[in-house]
């Protein structure tokens, strides 16, 4: 282990906060806490005690690598795979939240997000000569801005006052309303009210800060977070502005990428910024904002016996330069510049140049971008730096460019997919709804001549080649599966509405056998269950009419069949 990390193995002691799964099971109120957090961890660097927690990955991921040299307070984040065989139950609230949330912000059943506040200061009373401790919030929600803001409030206080403060904070979080997409919530903690808007899939891509709730006289005045998840994209991408479009293509195609950064903060922000490039498209590959040699997936991700997996890794240990030399794309990020400095734009470099630990910052790849670079955008951003324009203005410009680029790419796919949907006039009450037609890639590519990205995007280049590579990526598969599922649900909803709007159910039943009538009851019940589980987009009035139809149909059957269908 010494040879791998360049330093002695880090040993950590970790304890769970008041909301561990066992505590929640014993005390029902913690269910409200779990709407936001899975647990709170306190990780202490200890040379003697060793690991006091089975999930040592959390311990290692909660400390900057020994090469980072982070002094003072540092915030960063990580993402870990949930251990197999220990999956938490997927609650009805989770499904309800996901049905209204944008796909990139949905709760993940198989991964946890860790948000870390690490403090390292000199302390002569400690054997190592330093106080080193991390406070970690573990959640299934990718709300990086919210949880970083929360940590910046509670961590300094906790480091000074210890456990009682943390218990009080957990109790306050247990009083918070659940995150509901589309709502603006006031979240009190430690004498401060955080006001946040929970994004909804019907929100416009760009919205302003949430307005203060007029019906509440809040004291103190709330701290308004303009977003629960969006990072300062321009600050993150400042050192690699010339490569943003190439990086967008690599993300779109789900290519394996290593981000080698000087600190976990830079690593995790760069990875999260790259992932957010595709919004509103969901990133369907794996990604690790901060990854260490101690991670349980280390062997899986670094093996040379097979092609690198579709994952974006954020690392800080230079050892990864040697270990991951066979990866096709490596982004080496230098030390962050002072705000307002003009970035020295790093060049595109061949992978063979990345052989030594002192390799210069840059994007090491043999990939040739399909689209021409938007030079006008780059000039505007650099001119904004020279004129010292506000960073949020620069971020808005960059975010809008990436959003329009993604939308220009996705809109032709959406239009073609919509054309595969059966016409509503062909959906009749008493017949199985028609099938969605298959997606034919050649037909889609032919449609681009008159309905392609050129209608909404000025960028020239090999769009067809980009789509062909996209078809082979996990993102196409993820997008297609989601859209096909939504269309199938829409078909079921339209079929249910057609049945409920039919005026002649009694006439229909006259010449039908009991088997056919019972089959109708079972199908209606199945659709009702789906709709009540927020899986079918139907109105409440339609559900009530369907229930009335079920009662009417059952009432027409013999008593013995009624007893089977409606047991006492």
C-alpha positions as CSV (number, residue, x, y, z in Angstrom):
1,X,0.0,0.0,0.0
2,X,2.9,2.3,0.7
3,X,4.2,1.9,-2.8
4,X,0.8,2.6,-4.3
5,X,0.0,5.8,-2.5
6,X,3.5,7.2,-1.9
7,X,2.6,7.5,1.8
8,X,1.7,5.3,4.8
9,X,-1.9,3.9,4.7
10,X,-4.5,6.3,6.2
11,X,-6.4,4.9,9.1
12,X,-9.7,6.5,10.1
13,X,-12.2,6.2,12.8
14,X,-15.8,6.8,11.7
15,X,-19.0,7.0,13.6
16,X,-22.6,7.4,12.3
17,X,-24.8,10.3,13.3
18,X,-28.2,10.0,15.0
19,X,-30.0,8.9,11.9
20,X,-28.4,5.5,11.2
21,X,-30.8,3.0,9.5
22,X,-31.2,1.1,12.8
23,X,-32.1,4.3,14.7
24,X,-34.7,5.2,12.0
25,X,-36.2,1.7,12.3
26,X,-36.5,2.0,16.0
27,X,-37.9,5.6,15.9
28,X,-40.4,6.3,13.2
29,X,-39.9,10.1,13.1
30,X,-36.5,9.6,11.5
31,X,-38.3,8.6,8.3
32,X,-38.6,12.4,7.7
33,X,-34.9,12.8,8.1
34,X,-34.3,10.0,5.6
35,X,-36.2,11.9,2.9
36,X,-33.1,14.1,2.8
37,X,-30.2,12.1,4.2
38,X,-29.3,8.5,4.8
39,X,-26.9,9.2,7.6
40,X,-24.3,11.7,9.0
41,X,-20.7,10.4,9.4
42,X,-17.9,11.8,11.5
43,X,-14.6,10.6,10.3
44,X,-11.5,11.1,12.4
45,X,-7.9,10.5,11.3
46,X,-6.3,8.2,13.9
47,X,-2.9,6.5,13.6
48,X,-3.6,3.9,16.2
49,X,-7.2,2.7,16.2
50,X,-7.5,1.6,12.6
51,X,-10.9,1.3,10.8
52,X,-13.8,1.3,13.2
53,X,-16.4,1.2,10.3
54,X,-17.0,-1.7,7.9
55,X,-17.5,0.7,5.0
56,X,-13.9,1.8,4.9
57,X,-14.5,3.3,1.4
58,X,-16.4,6.2,3.1
59,X,-13.5,6.7,5.5
60,X,-10.9,6.9,2.7
61,X,-13.1,9.0,0.5
62,X,-13.6,11.5,3.3
63,X,-9.9,12.5,3.5
64,X,-7.9,14.3,0.8
65,X,-5.1,12.1,-0.6
66,X,-1.8,12.7,1.1
67,X,-0.6,14.4,-2.2
68,X,-3.2,17.1,-2.0
69,X,-1.8,18.9,1.0
70,X,-5.1,20.5,1.9
71,X,-4.7,22.9,4.9
72,X,-7.6,24.6,6.5
73,X,-11.2,23.8,5.5
74,X,-12.0,21.9,2.3
75,X,-15.3,20.8,0.8
76,X,-15.7,18.1,-1.8
77,X,-18.0,15.2,-2.8
78,X,-17.9,11.6,-3.8
79,X,-20.3,8.9,-5.1
80,X,-20.1,5.2,-4.1
81,X,-21.9,2.1,-5.2
82,X,-24.3,0.6,-2.7
83,X,-23.1,-2.8,-1.4
84,X,-24.8,-5.7,-3.0
85,X,-27.3,-7.5,-0.8
86,X,-27.8,-4.5,1.4
87,X,-30.2,-2.4,-0.6
88,X,-32.5,-0.1,1.3
89,X,-36.2,-0.6,0.5
90,X,-37.4,1.6,-2.3
91,X,-40.2,3.6,-0.7
92,X,-43.4,5.0,-2.2
93,X,-42.1,8.5,-1.5
94,X,-39.0,7.8,-3.6
95,X,-41.2,6.8,-6.6
96,X,-43.4,9.9,-6.0
97,X,-40.4,12.2,-5.9
98,X,-38.8,10.6,-9.0
99,X,-42.0,10.8,-11.0
100,X,-41.9,14.6,-10.7
101,X,-38.1,15.3,-10.7
102,X,-35.9,15.9,-13.7
103,X,-34.2,12.7,-14.6
104,X,-30.7,14.0,-13.7
105,X,-31.9,14.8,-10.2
106,X,-33.8,11.7,-9.4
107,X,-32.9,9.5,-6.4
108,X,-30.6,6.7,-7.3
109,X,-31.4,3.2,-5.9
110,X,-27.9,1.8,-6.3
111,X,-25.6,4.7,-5.3
112,X,-24.9,7.1,-2.4
113,X,-23.6,10.6,-2.7
114,X,-21.2,11.8,0.0
115,X,-20.7,15.5,0.8
116,X,-17.6,16.2,2.8
117,X,-16.4,19.1,5.0
118,X,-12.7,18.4,5.9
119,X,-10.7,20.4,8.4
120,X,-6.9,20.1,8.8
121,X,-5.1,22.5,11.1
122,X,-1.9,22.4,13.1
123,X,-2.4,21.0,16.6
124,X,0.6,20.1,18.8
125,X,-1.5,18.0,21.1
126,X,-2.1,15.4,18.3
127,X,0.6,12.8,17.6
128,X,0.7,13.6,13.9
129,X,0.8,17.4,14.7
130,X,-2.5,18.1,13.0
131,X,-6.2,18.1,13.8
132,X,-7.8,16.1,10.9
133,X,-11.5,15.4,10.9
134,X,-14.3,15.2,8.3
135,X,-18.1,15.7,8.6
136,X,-19.9,13.7,5.9
137,X,-23.5,13.9,4.8
138,X,-24.6,10.8,2.9
139,X,-27.7,11.1,0.7
140,X,-29.3,9.6,-2.4
141,X,-30.0,13.2,-3.7
142,X,-27.5,14.9,-6.0
143,X,-28.1,18.3,-4.3
144,X,-24.5,19.3,-4.1
145,X,-25.1,23.1,-3.7
146,X,-27.7,22.5,-0.9
147,X,-25.6,20.0,1.1
148,X,-22.4,22.1,0.7
149,X,-24.3,25.1,2.1
150,X,-25.6,23.0,4.9
151,X,-22.2,21.7,5.8
152,X,-20.7,25.2,5.8
153,X,-23.2,26.0,8.5
154,X,-22.9,23.0,10.7
155,X,-19.4,21.7,10.3
156,X,-17.5,24.6,11.8
157,X,-19.9,24.6,14.8
158,X,-19.6,20.9,15.2
159,X,-15.7,21.0,15.2
160,X,-15.9,23.5,18.0
161,X,-18.8,22.0,20.1
162,X,-18.9,18.3,19.1
163,X,-21.7,15.8,19.4
164,X,-24.6,17.8,21.1
165,X,-24.6,20.3,18.2
166,X,-24.8,17.5,15.6
167,X,-27.7,15.8,17.4
168,X,-29.6,19.1,17.5
169,X,-29.1,19.6,13.7
170,X,-30.3,16.0,13.0
171,X,-33.5,16.8,15.0
172,X,-34.0,20.0,13.0
173,X,-33.6,18.2,9.7
174,X,-36.1,15.6,10.9
175,X,-38.6,18.4,11.0
176,X,-38.1,19.5,7.4
177,X,-40.8,19.0,4.8
178,X,-40.0,16.3,2.3
179,X,-38.5,17.5,-1.0
180,X,-41.4,17.8,-3.5
181,X,-40.5,18.7,-7.1
182,X,-41.8,22.1,-8.0
183,X,-42.1,23.4,-4.5
184,X,-40.1,26.2,-2.7
185,X,-39.3,25.1,0.8
186,X,-38.0,26.9,3.9
187,X,-35.5,24.7,5.8
188,X,-34.5,26.0,9.2
189,X,-31.2,24.9,10.7
190,X,-29.0,26.4,13.4
191,X,-30.9,29.7,13.5
192,X,-30.8,30.1,9.7
193,X,-33.5,29.4,7.2
194,X,-32.4,28.0,3.8
195,X,-34.9,28.7,1.1
196,X,-34.7,26.3,-1.9
197,X,-36.6,25.5,-5.0
198,X,-36.9,21.7,-5.7
199,X,-36.6,21.4,-9.5
200,X,-39.4,19.8,-11.4
201,X,-39.4,18.2,-14.8
202,X,-41.9,20.9,-15.9
203,X,-39.6,23.7,-14.9
204,X,-38.0,25.7,-17.7
205,X,-34.3,24.9,-18.0
206,X,-33.3,28.4,-16.7
207,X,-35.2,30.0,-13.9
208,X,-34.4,32.8,-11.5
209,X,-33.9,32.5,-7.8
210,X,-37.0,31.4,-5.8
211,X,-39.2,34.2,-4.6
212,X,-39.6,34.6,-0.8
213,X,-42.9,33.0,0.4
214,X,-45.3,36.0,0.9
215,X,-47.6,34.1,3.3
216,X,-44.8,33.6,5.9
217,X,-43.1,36.3,7.9
218,X,-39.8,34.6,8.3
219,X,-37.3,35.7,11.0
220,X,-34.5,35.7,10.4
221,X,-34.8,36.5,6.7
222,X,-34.1,33.3,4.6
223,X,-30.8,32.6,2.9
224,X,-32.0,32.0,-0.7
225,X,-30.1,29.3,-2.6
226,X,-30.5,30.0,-6.4
227,X,-30.1,26.3,-7.0
228,X,-29.9,23.0,-5.1
229,X,-27.5,21.4,-7.6
230,X,-26.0,23.7,-10.2
231,X,-22.2,24.5,-9.9
232,X,-20.4,27.6,-11.1
233,X,-19.7,26.1,-14.5
234,X,-17.4,28.9,-15.7
235,X,-15.2,28.7,-12.7
236,X,-14.9,24.9,-13.0
237,X,-14.2,25.0,-16.8
238,X,-12.0,28.2,-16.8
239,X,-8.7,26.2,-17.2
240,X,-10.1,24.1,-20.1
241,X,-12.4,26.5,-22.0
242,X,-10.9,25.6,-25.4
243,X,-11.8,22.0,-24.8
244,X,-15.4,22.4,-23.4
245,X,-17.0,21.3,-26.7
246,X,-14.7,18.3,-27.1
247,X,-15.4,17.3,-23.5
248,X,-19.2,17.7,-24.1
249,X,-18.9,15.2,-27.0
250,X,-16.9,12.8,-24.8
251,X,-19.6,13.0,-22.2
252,X,-22.4,12.6,-24.8
253,X,-20.7,9.4,-26.0
254,X,-20.1,8.0,-22.5
255,X,-16.4,7.8,-23.1
256,X,-14.1,6.7,-20.2
257,X,-12.4,9.8,-18.8
258,X,-9.9,10.4,-16.0
259,X,-9.7,13.8,-14.4
260,X,-6.4,14.2,-12.5
261,X,-6.6,17.3,-10.3
262,X,-4.5,18.8,-7.5
263,X,-7.2,18.4,-4.8
264,X,-10.5,16.5,-4.1
265,X,-12.4,19.9,-4.3
266,X,-11.1,20.5,-7.9
267,X,-11.5,16.9,-8.9
268,X,-15.1,16.6,-7.7
269,X,-16.2,19.9,-9.1
270,X,-14.7,19.2,-12.5
271,X,-16.4,15.8,-12.7
272,X,-19.8,17.1,-11.6
273,X,-19.4,20.0,-14.0
274,X,-18.7,17.5,-16.8
275,X,-21.7,15.4,-15.9
276,X,-24.0,18.5,-15.9
277,X,-22.9,19.3,-19.5
278,X,-25.6,17.0,-20.8
279,X,-28.6,18.4,-18.9
280,X,-31.5,17.9,-19.5
281,X,-30.2,14.5,-20.8
282,X,-29.5,12.1,-18.0
283,X,-26.0,10.9,-17.6
284,X,-26.4,7.1,-17.8
285,X,-22.8,6.0,-17.1
286,X,-20.9,5.7,-13.8
287,X,-19.0,8.6,-12.4
288,X,-16.9,9.2,-9.3
289,X,-16.2,12.8,-8.4
290,X,-13.4,11.6,-6.1
291,X,-11.8,8.2,-6.4
292,X,-8.9,6.7,-4.4
293,X,-6.7,3.6,-4.6
294,X,-8.6,2.3,-1.6
295,X,-11.9,2.2,-3.3
296,X,-13.5,-1.3,-3.6
297,X,-13.8,-0.8,-7.4
298,X,-10.1,0.1,-7.8
299,X,-9.2,-3.3,-9.5
300,X,-12.3,-3.2,-11.6
301,X,-11.5,0.2,-13.0
302,X,-7.7,-0.2,-13.5
303,X,-7.5,-3.7,-15.0
304,X,-5.8,-3.9,-18.4
305,X,-7.4,-7.2,-19.4
306,X,-10.4,-5.5,-20.8
307,X,-11.4,-2.1,-22.2
308,X,-11.9,0.7,-19.6
309,X,-15.5,0.9,-18.3
310,X,-17.8,3.8,-19.2
311,X,-16.9,5.9,-16.2
312,X,-15.6,9.4,-15.3
313,X,-13.1,9.2,-12.5
314,X,-11.9,12.2,-10.5
315,X,-8.5,11.4,-8.9
316,X,-5.7,13.3,-7.1
317,X,-3.0,10.7,-6.7
318,X,-0.3,10.9,-9.5
319,X,0.0,7.1,-9.2
320,X,-3.1,7.0,-11.5
321,X,-1.1,8.4,-14.4
322,X,0.8,5.1,-14.5
323,X,-2.2,2.9,-13.6
324,X,-4.6,4.4,-16.2
325,X,-2.2,5.0,-19.0
326,X,-4.2,2.7,-21.2
327,X,-7.4,4.9,-20.8
328,X,-8.3,6.8,-24.0
329,X,-8.9,10.2,-22.4
330,X,-7.1,11.9,-19.5
331,X,-7.8,15.5,-18.4
332,X,-5.0,16.9,-16.2
333,X,-6.1,20.0,-14.4
334,X,-3.5,22.4,-12.9
335,X,-3.7,24.5,-9.7
336,X,-6.7,26.9,-9.8
337,X,-6.0,30.4,-10.9
338,X,-6.9,33.6,-9.1
339,X,-10.3,34.9,-9.9
340,X,-10.2,37.2,-12.9
341,X,-6.9,35.8,-14.3
342,X,-6.9,35.0,-18.0
343,X,-6.5,31.2,-18.2
344,X,-3.5,29.8,-20.1
345,X,-5.5,27.6,-22.4
346,X,-4.1,24.0,-22.3
347,X,-3.5,22.2,-25.6
348,X,-4.9,18.9,-26.9
349,X,-2.1,16.4,-26.4
350,X,-1.5,12.8,-27.6
351,X,-2.0,10.1,-25.0
352,X,1.6,9.0,-25.5
353,X,2.8,12.3,-24.0
354,X,1.3,11.4,-20.6
355,X,4.1,9.2,-19.3
356,X,5.7,11.1,-16.4
357,X,4.4,12.4,-13.1
358,X,5.3,16.0,-14.1
359,X,3.2,15.9,-17.2
360,X,1.7,19.4,-18.0
361,X,-2.0,20.2,-17.6
362,X,-4.0,19.4,-20.7
363,X,-6.5,17.0,-22.4
364,X,-4.6,13.9,-23.4
365,X,-6.6,12.1,-26.1
366,X,-6.5,10.8,-29.7
367,X,-10.2,11.8,-30.1
368,X,-11.1,14.2,-33.0
369,X,-14.2,16.2,-32.3
370,X,-17.1,15.8,-34.8
371,X,-18.3,19.4,-34.5
372,X,-16.3,22.6,-35.1
373,X,-15.5,24.7,-32.1
374,X,-17.6,27.8,-31.3
375,X,-14.8,30.4,-31.5
376,X,-17.3,33.3,-31.1
377,X,-18.4,31.9,-27.7
378,X,-14.8,31.4,-26.6
379,X,-14.0,35.0,-27.5
380,X,-17.0,36.3,-25.6
381,X,-16.0,34.3,-22.5
382,X,-12.4,35.5,-22.6
383,X,-13.5,39.1,-23.2
384,X,-15.8,38.8,-20.2
385,X,-12.8,37.8,-18.1
386,X,-10.8,40.8,-19.3
387,X,-13.6,43.2,-18.5
388,X,-14.1,41.4,-15.2
389,X,-17.8,40.6,-15.8
390,X,-19.6,38.8,-12.9
391,X,-18.9,35.1,-12.8
392,X,-22.6,34.3,-12.7
393,X,-23.0,36.1,-16.0
394,X,-20.2,34.1,-17.6
395,X,-21.7,30.8,-16.1
396,X,-25.1,31.7,-17.5
397,X,-23.6,32.2,-21.0
398,X,-21.7,28.9,-20.9
399,X,-24.6,27.0,-19.4
400,X,-27.0,28.4,-22.1
401,X,-24.5,27.3,-24.8
402,X,-24.2,23.7,-23.5
403,X,-28.0,23.5,-23.0
404,X,-28.7,24.7,-26.5
405,X,-26.1,22.2,-27.9
406,X,-27.6,19.3,-26.0
407,X,-31.2,20.3,-27.0
408,X,-30.2,20.7,-30.7
409,X,-28.8,17.2,-30.6
410,X,-31.8,15.7,-28.7
411,X,-34.7,17.5,-30.4
412,X,-34.4,15.5,-33.7
413,X,-34.4,12.3,-31.7
414,X,-37.4,13.4,-29.8
415,X,-39.3,14.3,-32.9
416,X,-38.5,11.0,-34.6
417,X,-39.4,9.0,-31.5
418,X,-42.8,10.9,-31.3
419,X,-43.5,9.8,-34.9
420,X,-43.4,6.2,-33.7
421,X,-46.3,6.7,-31.4
422,X,-49.7,5.3,-32.6
423,X,-52.3,7.9,-33.6
424,X,-54.9,8.6,-30.8
425,X,-57.7,7.8,-33.3
426,X,-56.4,4.2,-33.5
427,X,-56.8,3.7,-29.7
428,X,-60.2,2.1,-29.2
429,X,-61.9,1.2,-25.9
430,X,-62.3,-2.5,-26.3
431,X,-59.2,-3.5,-28.2
432,X,-55.6,-3.9,-27.0
433,X,-53.8,-0.6,-27.8
434,X,-51.5,-0.7,-30.9
435,X,-47.7,-1.1,-30.4
436,X,-45.1,1.6,-30.6
437,X,-43.2,1.2,-33.9
438,X,-39.5,0.2,-33.7
439,X,-36.7,2.8,-33.8
440,X,-34.9,2.4,-37.1
441,X,-31.5,4.2,-37.0
442,X,-31.2,4.5,-40.8
443,X,-34.7,6.1,-41.0
444,X,-33.7,8.5,-38.3
445,X,-30.4,9.5,-40.0
446,X,-32.3,10.1,-43.3
447,X,-34.7,12.4,-41.5
448,X,-31.9,14.7,-40.4
449,X,-31.6,16.2,-43.9
450,X,-34.8,18.2,-43.4
451,X,-35.2,18.0,-39.6
452,X,-31.7,17.9,-38.1
453,X,-29.7,19.9,-35.6
454,X,-28.9,22.5,-38.3
455,X,-32.4,24.0,-37.7
456,X,-31.5,25.1,-34.1
457,X,-27.7,25.1,-34.0
458,X,-25.2,27.2,-36.1
459,X,-22.3,24.8,-35.5
460,X,-21.1,22.9,-38.5
461,X,-19.5,19.5,-38.5
462,X,-20.1,15.8,-38.8
463,X,-23.5,15.5,-37.0
464,X,-24.3,12.2,-38.7
465,X,-21.0,10.7,-37.4
466,X,-21.8,12.0,-33.9
467,X,-25.2,10.3,-34.0
468,X,-23.8,7.0,-35.2
469,X,-21.4,6.9,-32.3
470,X,-24.1,8.0,-29.9
471,X,-26.2,5.0,-30.9
472,X,-23.5,2.8,-29.5
473,X,-23.3,4.6,-26.2
474,X,-25.0,3.9,-22.9
475,X,-26.7,7.3,-23.2
476,X,-28.7,6.3,-26.2
477,X,-29.8,3.1,-24.6
478,X,-30.8,5.0,-21.4
479,X,-32.6,7.8,-23.3
480,X,-34.5,5.3,-25.5
481,X,-35.6,3.0,-22.7
482,X,-36.9,6.0,-20.7
483,X,-38.7,7.5,-23.7
484,X,-40.2,4.2,-24.7
485,X,-41.4,3.6,-21.1
486,X,-43.0,7.0,-21.0
487,X,-44.7,6.5,-24.4
488,X,-46.0,3.0,-23.3
489,X,-47.4,4.6,-20.1
490,X,-49.0,7.3,-22.3
491,X,-50.6,4.7,-24.5
492,X,-52.0,2.9,-21.4
493,X,-53.4,6.2,-20.1
494,X,-55.0,7.0,-23.4
495,X,-56.5,3.5,-23.5
496,X,-57.9,4.0,-20.0
497,X,-59.4,7.3,-21.0
498,X,-60.9,5.8,-24.1
499,X,-62.6,3.1,-22.0
500,X,-63.9,5.6,-19.4
501,X,-65.3,7.9,-22.1
502,X,-67.1,5.1,-23.8
503,X,-70.9,5.5,-23.2
504,X,-72.0,2.0,-24.1
505,X,-70.3,-0.3,-21.6
506,X,-73.7,-2.0,-20.8
507,X,-74.3,-2.6,-24.5
508,X,-70.7,-4.0,-24.8
509,X,-71.3,-6.4,-22.0
510,X,-74.5,-7.9,-23.5
511,X,-72.8,-10.2,-26.0
512,X,-69.6,-10.9,-24.0
513,X,-68.8,-14.0,-22.1
514,X,-68.1,-13.9,-18.3
515,X,-64.4,-14.6,-19.1
516,X,-64.2,-11.4,-21.3
517,X,-66.0,-9.3,-18.6
518,X,-63.7,-10.5,-15.8
519,X,-60.7,-9.8,-18.1
520,X,-61.9,-6.2,-18.4
521,X,-62.2,-5.9,-14.6
522,X,-58.7,-7.2,-14.1
523,X,-57.2,-4.9,-16.8
524,X,-59.0,-1.8,-15.4
525,X,-57.8,-2.7,-11.9
526,X,-54.2,-3.1,-13.2
527,X,-54.3,0.3,-14.8
528,X,-55.7,1.9,-11.6
529,X,-52.9,0.5,-9.6
530,X,-50.4,1.9,-12.1
531,X,-52.1,5.3,-12.1
532,X,-52.2,5.4,-8.3
533,X,-48.5,4.6,-8.2
534,X,-47.9,7.7,-10.4
535,X,-46.9,5.5,-13.3
536,X,-49.7,6.6,-15.7
537,X,-50.4,10.3,-16.5
538,X,-54.2,10.4,-16.0
539,X,-56.6,12.8,-14.4
540,X,-58.3,12.2,-11.1
541,X,-61.7,12.3,-12.8
542,X,-60.6,9.4,-15.1
543,X,-59.6,7.3,-12.1
544,X,-63.0,7.9,-10.4
545,X,-64.8,7.0,-13.6
546,X,-62.7,3.8,-14.0
547,X,-63.6,2.8,-10.4
548,X,-67.3,3.4,-11.2
549,X,-67.0,1.2,-14.3
550,X,-65.4,-1.6,-12.3
551,X,-68.3,-1.5,-9.8
552,X,-70.8,-1.5,-12.7
553,X,-69.2,-4.5,-14.4
554,X,-68.8,-6.5,-11.2
555,X,-72.5,-5.8,-10.3
556,X,-73.6,-7.5,-13.6
557,X,-71.8,-10.7,-12.8
558,X,-73.2,-13.7,-10.9
559,X,-72.9,-13.7,-7.1
560,X,-70.1,-16.3,-7.0
561,X,-67.9,-14.4,-9.4
562,X,-68.6,-11.2,-7.4
563,X,-67.4,-12.9,-4.3
564,X,-64.2,-13.9,-6.1
565,X,-63.5,-10.4,-7.4
566,X,-64.6,-8.6,-4.3
567,X,-63.7,-10.9,-1.3
568,X,-65.1,-9.8,2.0
